[in-house]
Amino acid sequence: MSKVVSATHAASLIKDGTVVSVSSSSGLGCPDAVLAAIGERFDAEGHPKNITTLHPIAAGDMYGIKGIDHLAKPGLLKRTLCGSYPSGPSSAEPPQIWKMIGDNSVAAYNVPSGILFDMHREAAAKRPGVLTKVGLDTFADPRHQGCAMNAAASEPIVSVQQFDGEEWLYFRSIVPQVSIIRATTADERGNLTYEHEGAYLGGLEQALAARNNGGVVIAQVKRVVENGTLKPHDVRVPGVLVDHIVVAPDQLQTTLTPYDPAISGEIFRPLSTFRNAEMNVQKVIARRVAMELRDGMAVNIGFGISANVPRILLEEGQHGKVTWVIEQGAVGGVPLLDFKFGCASNAEAIMPSPHQFIYFQAGGFDASLLSFLQIDRHGSVNVSKLSARPHVTAGAGGFVDITARARKIVFSGFFNAGAKLSLADGGIRIDQEGKVKKIVSEVEHISFSGRRAVAQGQDITYVTERCVMKLTPDGLMVTELAPGIDLERDVLAQSETPLGVANDLKVTPAALYQDRPIGLSLDGGASLGGVHG
């Protein structure tokens, strides 16, 4: 009997009250045709009702792939646990899922992505849950928000446990009755290959979680081929785990990208085809972040200013001296920007996301380059919540997993929000001061705990356009000042919390502000004109 069914038929298999797991990373790998069919069935029939959805990384975005927004209908969606949510500019209309979160018509949780993958693994093995130190003293800790995003999320999903004399967070397993995953090709038996995909994500773990608990696995693919024509080493999810196949020949590789063979590693791009970062204040910050790197490092990067650091290394002839590792699974190569973020061209390997998170959670890599929305007096960082503009941030994603034990973290961002800045006279000029302070007494949401970082001896640096700060046992200390910046007026007076100042306060190298290569070298430690990062 053929496993190929229509998206409409696949949607009809989902019963009221079902727990549904969805594999996706924004537009990357999103089974959008199946999700659309579920929403259309609810509009026509009023079913399925009251479902719970699990999304280790966001399903869909605000730029053409609706993902979870197909399901964001009162009565259809009762509860959702997501590593991240669709996000976009404050000027855009918020997605329906954010409106539902705001009016408490869905119980919404933001669970660190790696932990959500761990919960699937434990459910697949019929173990009770996840015992982890990831998330302690962050919003995931029940002594803070316990992952809850609104008042409707009143049912606890995490508790603090004492085990073997230590404190742990315990996340109970949640068993999916349906898993919806995506691949490129299925054969008639349901074996799945991913040759046009930019990442494997967690499709195998999500399929195992449903299958091992008597559930249903639905796979959306581009095409179906004859049995026996797929090479066994290429099959990432075996057909014994797949119940139904939905063919969507026009599925996008990722947002606004029908298909680019460089994303899926089928071709390698010449390095000359990657554009350099535009010369502006963001590039200056990215250059200063690059000075924190050393030859031979394995380095994670996140969205924002730090995503441009690989382009800095390309421009400086240092490509290949750092191996980039990103949560969607790529190892090496050149991480991509904008709507292709989460993918890499010229990667050395692509790991399944759950395995990449094991690497991150245990601090096996050398450094992480990440953004910040707020920093507080403890050195804690918020990237996951802004109450005034909730859809501007996607939530935490893998941020909590990545930072929990990272040996070195470099956070980057603007000192104030809304300031008008320019490059002038070999430094920074503040043309108009920002109205919103980002260095605050207490962050709105603890995505990264400065207190735990100090206790664990993590090396934490914050790079802004005005200054560089380090986290010390006594709090934040300004260690470096940008040319053109007045310490008292532009830094200390613009912070809501007192800042320490290093006795040997340095000046950021002037070369960073010139529109030409800066002479960066990572050999023996990053250096520039005799100044070492």
C-alpha positions in Angstrom: 0.0 0.0 0.0 1.4 3.4 -1.0 2.4 5.7 1.8 1.8 8.8 -0.4 -1.2 10.8 0.8 -2.4 14.4 0.2 -1.8 17.1 2.7 -5.5 17.2 3.3 -5.5 13.5 4.2 -2.5 13.9 6.5 -4.3 16.7 8.3 -7.4 14.5 8.8 -5.2 12.1 10.9 -4.7 14.6 13.7 -7.3 14.0 16.4 -8.5 16.5 18.9 -6.2 17.0 21.9 -3.2 15.5 20.0 0.4 16.4 20.8 2.1 17.3 17.5 5.9 17.7 17.1 7.1 19.8 14.1 10.6 19.8 12.7 11.7 23.2 11.3 14.0 26.1 11.8 12.1 29.2 10.7 11.8 28.6 7.0 14.5 26.0 6.9 13.0 22.5 6.7 9.5 23.7 7.4 6.7 21.3 6.4 4.5 24.2 5.6 2.1 22.4 3.2 1.1 20.0 6.0 0.7 22.8 8.5 -1.4 24.8 6.1 -3.7 21.8 5.6 -4.2 21.4 9.3 -5.3 25.1 9.6 -7.6 24.8 6.5 -9.2 21.7 8.0 -9.9 23.5 11.3 -11.4 26.5 9.3 -13.7 24.0 7.5 -14.6 21.5 10.2 -13.6 22.9 13.5 -11.1 20.1 14.0 -8.6 19.2 15.3 -9.3 21.1 18.5 -7.1 21.8 21.5 -3.8 20.4 20.2 -0.4 20.9 21.7 2.6 21.6 19.4 6.3 21.1 20.1 8.8 23.1 18.0 12.5 22.6 19.0 13.3 25.6 16.7 10.8 28.0 15.2 8.3 26.8 12.6 8.0 29.5 10.0 8.8 33.2 9.9 7.3 36.6 9.1 8.6 36.6 5.5 6.5 34.1 3.5 6.6 30.8 5.4 3.7 30.9 7.9 4.6 27.7 9.8 3.1 27.8 13.3 0.8 30.7 12.2 -1.2 28.2 10.2 -2.1 26.7 13.5 -2.5 30.0 15.5 -6.2 29.8 15.7 -8.2 29.9 19.0 -9.7 26.5 19.6 -7.2 24.8 17.4 -4.0 25.5 19.4 -4.2 25.0 23.1 -0.6 24.8 24.2 2.8 25.3 22.4 6.4 24.6 23.5 8.8 26.3 21.2 12.6 26.9 21.2 11.9 30.0 19.2 9.0 31.9 17.5 8.6 33.8 14.3 10.2 37.3 14.6 10.7 40.4 12.6 10.8 44.2 12.7 8.7 46.2 15.2 7.0 48.0 12.3 5.5 44.8 10.9 2.2 43.4 12.0 2.8 40.7 14.7 2.2 37.1 13.7 -1.0 35.5 14.9 0.9 33.3 17.4 2.2 36.4 19.2 -1.3 37.9 19.3 -2.5 34.6 20.9 0.3 34.7 23.4 -0.5 38.3 24.3 -4.2 37.7 24.9 -3.6 34.4 26.7 -5.6 32.3 24.2 -2.7 29.8 24.1 -0.5 28.5 26.8 2.9 29.4 25.5 6.3 28.2 26.7 9.8 29.1 25.5 12.0 26.0 26.1 15.7 26.1 25.2 16.0 24.3 21.8 18.6 21.7 23.0 16.4 20.8 26.0 13.4 20.3 23.7 15.4 17.9 21.6 16.5 16.1 24.8 12.8 15.8 25.8 12.1 14.1 22.5 15.0 11.7 23.0 13.8 10.8 26.5 10.3 10.3 25.2 11.5 8.1 22.4 13.3 5.9 25.0 10.3 5.9 27.4 12.4 7.6 30.1 10.7 10.1 32.4 12.5 13.3 31.5 15.6 15.4 31.2 17.9 16.1 34.1 20.1 19.1 33.2 22.0 22.1 34.5 21.2 24.0 31.3 18.9 26.8 32.2 19.7 27.2 35.9 19.2 30.8 37.0 17.7 31.7 33.7 14.0 32.2 32.6 13.9 28.4 32.2 14.4 28.0 36.0 11.0 27.7 37.8 12.3 30.2 40.4 12.1 32.7 37.6 9.5 32.0 34.8 9.9 28.3 34.3 9.8 28.8 30.5 6.2 30.3 30.8 5.6 33.2 28.3 2.1 34.2 29.6 -0.4 33.7 32.4 -2.1 30.9 30.4 1.1 28.8 30.8 0.2 28.0 34.3 1.0 24.3 34.3 4.6 23.7 35.4 6.9 21.9 32.9 10.1 22.1 34.9 11.1 21.7 38.5 14.3 21.9 40.6 15.6 18.6 41.8 18.4 17.5 44.1 20.4 14.6 42.7 23.7 13.2 43.9 24.2 16.2 46.1 23.8 18.8 43.3 21.0 21.0 42.0 19.4 20.2 38.6 16.5 21.2 36.5 14.1 18.4 35.6 11.9 18.7 32.4 9.3 15.9 32.2 9.1 14.1 28.8 6.2 15.1 26.6 5.2 12.3 24.2 4.1 13.4 20.7 1.3 11.4 19.1 2.2 12.9 15.7 5.5 14.1 14.3 5.6 16.1 11.1 9.1 16.2 9.6 10.5 17.2 6.2 13.1 15.9 3.8 14.0 16.2 0.1 13.3 12.7 -1.3 11.3 9.7 -0.1 11.2 6.3 -1.7 8.0 4.3 -1.8 8.8 2.7 1.6 9.3 6.1 3.2 13.1 6.1 3.5 14.1 9.8 3.6 17.1 11.6 2.2 18.0 15.3 2.7 20.2 16.1 -0.3 18.6 19.6 -1.0 18.2 20.5 2.7 20.4 23.0 4.5 20.2 21.0 7.7 19.0 17.7 9.1 17.6 19.4 12.2 16.0 16.8 14.5 13.7 14.8 12.2 15.0 11.4 13.3 14.6 12.1 17.0 11.1 13.5 16.5 10.1 10.5 14.4 11.4 8.1 17.0 9.5 9.9 19.8 6.2 9.4 18.0 6.9 5.9 16.5 8.1 4.4 19.8 5.0 5.6 21.6 2.5 4.2 19.0 2.1 7.5 17.2 2.1 8.6 13.5 5.0 10.1 11.5 4.2 12.3 8.5 7.0 13.4 6.1 6.7 16.2 3.7 9.1 15.9 0.7 9.8 17.3 -2.7 9.6 14.0 -4.6 9.1 10.2 -4.4 11.4 7.7 -6.1 11.4 4.0 -6.7 12.3 1.6 -3.9 16.0 0.6 -3.9 17.2 3.7 -5.6 18.4 5.6 -2.5 21.8 4.8 -1.1 21.6 3.5 2.5 24.3 5.9 3.7 22.2 8.8 2.4 19.0 7.8 4.3 18.7 9.9 7.4 15.3 8.6 8.5 14.5 5.0 7.7 11.1 4.1 6.2 10.2 1.9 9.1 9.6 5.1 11.1 7.5 6.9 8.4 3.8 6.3 8.1 2.7 8.8 5.5 4.4 10.9 2.8 3.1 14.3 1.5 4.6 15.5 -1.7 5.1 19.3 -2.0 7.3 19.8 -5.1 7.5 23.6 -4.5 8.6 23.5 -0.9 11.2 26.2 -0.3 14.7 25.3 0.8 14.6 28.1 3.2 12.9 31.5 3.4 12.7 33.2 -0.1 15.1 30.5 -1.5 13.6 27.8 -3.7 16.9 26.0 -4.1 20.6 26.8 -3.8 22.9 23.9 -4.1 25.6 25.7 -2.1 23.2 25.7 0.9 22.9 21.9 0.8 26.6 21.3 0.2 26.3 20.0 -3.3 28.6 22.7 -4.7 31.3 24.9 -3.0 31.3 28.6 -3.7 34.5 30.5 -4.5 35.4 32.6 -1.5 35.4 35.7 -3.8 31.6 35.4 -4.1 30.9 36.2 -0.5 30.2 39.9 0.0 32.2 41.8 2.5 30.3 43.6 5.3 29.3 47.2 4.5 31.5 49.8 6.3 29.5 51.1 9.2 29.3 51.0 13.0 28.2 47.4 13.0 31.2 46.4 11.0 33.5 48.1 13.5 31.9 46.1 16.3 32.3 42.9 14.3 35.9 43.7 13.7 36.5 44.2 17.4 34.7 40.9 18.2 37.0 39.2 15.7 40.0 40.3 17.7 38.9 38.0 20.5 39.5 34.9 18.4 42.5 32.7 18.0 43.8 30.3 15.4 42.4 26.8 15.8 39.2 27.7 17.6 35.8 26.1 17.1 33.4 29.0 17.4 29.6 29.3 17.6 27.9 32.4 16.2 24.4 33.7 16.7 22.1 36.1 14.8 22.9 39.8 14.8 26.2 41.7 14.6 28.3 38.6 15.3 26.9 36.9 12.2 29.2 39.2 10.2 32.4 38.1 12.0 33.1 35.3 9.4 33.0 37.9 6.7 35.6 39.9 8.6 37.9 36.9 8.7 37.3 36.4 4.9 38.2 40.0 4.2 41.3 39.7 6.4 42.6 36.5 4.8 42.0 34.6 8.0 39.2 32.2 6.7 39.8 28.7 7.8 41.6 29.5 11.0 38.4 29.4 12.9 35.8 26.6 12.4 32.3 27.9 12.7 29.7 25.7 14.4 26.0 26.6 14.3 23.0 25.1 16.1 21.2 24.0 13.0 24.1 21.6 12.4 26.7 23.1 10.0 30.4 22.7 10.9 32.9 24.8 9.1 32.4 26.7 5.9 30.9 30.2 5.8 27.7 30.8 7.8 25.1 32.6 5.7 23.2 35.8 6.5 19.7 37.3 6.4 17.0 34.8 5.4 19.6 32.0 4.9 20.8 32.3 8.5 21.2 28.9 10.1 22.7 27.5 6.9 26.4 27.6 5.8 28.1 27.3 2.4 31.2 25.2 2.0 30.6 23.3 5.3 32.9 20.5 6.3 30.0 18.6 7.9 26.4 18.9 8.8 25.5 17.3 12.1 21.9 16.6 13.3 20.9 19.5 15.6 20.4 17.3 18.7 24.0 16.1 18.4 25.2 19.7 17.9 23.4 20.7 21.1 25.1 17.9 23.0 28.4 19.5 21.9 27.2 22.9 23.0 25.6 22.0 26.3 28.8 20.4 27.6 31.0 23.3 26.4 33.0 21.2 24.0 33.7 24.2 21.7 36.0 27.1 22.3 33.9 30.3 22.1 30.5 31.7 21.2 29.8 35.1 19.6 26.2 36.2 20.5 24.1 39.3 20.7 22.4 41.1 23.6 19.2 43.1 24.1 20.0 44.0 27.7 22.9 43.5 30.1 22.5 44.0 33.9 24.7 44.7 36.9 25.4 41.0 37.4 26.5 40.6 33.7 23.3 38.7 32.9 22.0 39.0 29.4 18.5 39.2 27.9 17.9 38.2 24.3 14.6 36.5 24.6 12.0 39.0 25.8 11.0 42.6 25.2 7.5 43.2 26.6 7.0 46.4 24.6 7.7 44.7 21.2 7.5 40.9 21.8 7.7 39.8 18.2 11.0 41.6 17.6 12.8 38.7 19.4 12.2 35.1 18.5 12.8 33.9 22.1 15.9 32.1 23.3 16.3 29.4 20.6 19.6 27.6 21.4 21.1 30.6 23.4 20.6 29.0 26.8 22.1 25.7 25.7 25.1 27.4 24.1 25.9 29.7 26.9 25.4 27.3 29.8 29.0 26.0 29.9 30.7 27.9 27.0 34.3 28.6 28.0 34.4 32.0 26.3 31.5 34.2 25.2 31.6 37.5 23.4 28.4 39.4 23.4 27.9 42.3 20.9 25.4 45.0 20.4 24.7 48.8 20.7 25.2 50.4 24.1 21.9 52.3 23.9 18.8 51.6 21.7 17.9 54.2 19.1 21.1 56.3 19.1 22.1 57.8 15.8 25.8 57.0 15.3 28.4 57.7 12.6 32.0 57.1 11.9 34.0 60.3 12.0 37.6 61.4 12.7 38.8 57.9 13.1 36.3 57.0 15.8 32.6 57.0 16.8 30.4 60.1 16.8 27.1 60.1 18.7 24.9 62.4 16.6 21.8 61.8 18.8 21.7 59.8 22.0 19.4 56.8 22.3 16.4 57.0 24.5 16.4 53.4 25.7 19.3 52.2 28.0 20.4 48.6 27.4 22.8 48.5 30.3 20.3 48.1 33.2 20.1 47.3 36.8 18.1 44.1 36.2 17.3 42.5 32.8 13.7 41.8 32.0 14.4 38.2 31.2 17.5 36.2 32.2 18.7 34.4 29.0 22.2 34.1 30.3 23.1 34.2 34.0 26.1 36.3 34.9 26.1 35.0 38.4 26.6 31.4 37.2 29.2 32.5 34.7 31.3 34.0 37.5 30.8 30.9 39.6 31.9 28.7 36.7 34.9 30.8 35.7 33.6 31.6 32.2 35.4 34.3 30.2 32.7 36.9 29.3 33.3 40.0 27.1 30.8 42.6 26.0 31.6 44.6 22.8 29.7 47.7 22.0 30.3 50.6 19.7 31.5 52.8 22.7 33.4 50.4 24.8 34.5 46.9 25.7 33.5 45.5 29.0 34.5 42.3 31.0 32.5 40.4 33.6 34.4 40.3 36.9 33.4 38.9 40.3 32.5 42.5 41.2 30.3 43.1 38.1 30.9 44.9 34.8 34.2 46.6 34.1 35.0 48.9 31.2 38.3 47.8 29.8 38.5 49.6 26.5 37.1 52.9 25.1 36.4 53.7 21.5 38.0 56.8 20.0 35.7 59.8 20.1 33.8 58.5 23.1 33.8 60.3 26.4 33.9 57.9 29.3 31.8 59.8 31.7 29.3 61.3 29.3 28.8 58.5 26.8 29.4 55.4 28.9 29.1 55.8 32.6 26.2 58.3 32.5 24.3 56.2 29.9 24.3 53.1 32.1 21.5 52.5 34.6 23.9 50.6 36.8 27.4 51.6 38.1 30.3 50.3 35.9 33.8 49.6 37.1 36.7 51.1 35.0 40.0 49.3 34.5 43.1 51.0 35.8 44.8 50.2 32.4 41.9 51.4 30.2 42.8 50.8 26.6 41.7 52.6 23.4 40.2 50.6 20.6 42.7 50.5 17.6 42.1 53.3 15.1 42.4 50.8 12.2 39.0 49.4 12.9 37.4 52.7 11.8 39.0 52.8 8.3 37.4 51.4 5.2 40.2 49.0 4.3 41.5 45.7 5.7 42.7 46.1 9.3 45.7 43.7 9.2 44.0 41.1 11.6 46.1 38.1 12.4 44.9 35.1 14.5 48.2 33.4 14.5 49.4 32.9 18.1 46.4 34.9 19.4 44.4 37.6 17.6 46.5 40.8 17.1 46.3 44.0 15.3 49.1 46.5 15.2 50.5 45.1 18.4 47.2 45.2 20.2 46.0 41.7 21.4 42.5 40.7 21.9 
